Amino acid sequence: MLVGHTHMTHELNVCGLPPPEPFEQIMRALASLPDEAALQVHIHREPYPLYEVLQGDGYAWQTTPLADGSFMIRISRHA
């Protein structure tokens, strides 16, 4: 579920959800994301399979490891 947006960034927290829920929620959020917006995802593990799909679908992303062992991933469409 999208929990809000600020400056065209939509936020999605999928921490703790069992597979494949994080992947499915991320893909649903990306499908409804406006072209100029970005999706910021908070996830409890690094989603390597997601990266392959993002690359194949033309998305750019930046992954930031957090102190608690989780990750923040910012995803946007290539310009």
Buried (B, 14 or more C-beta within 10 A) or exposed (E): EEEEBEEEEBBBBBEEBEEEEBBEBBBEBBEEBEEEBBBBBBBBEEBEEBBEBBEEEEBEBEBEEEEEEBBBBBBBBEE
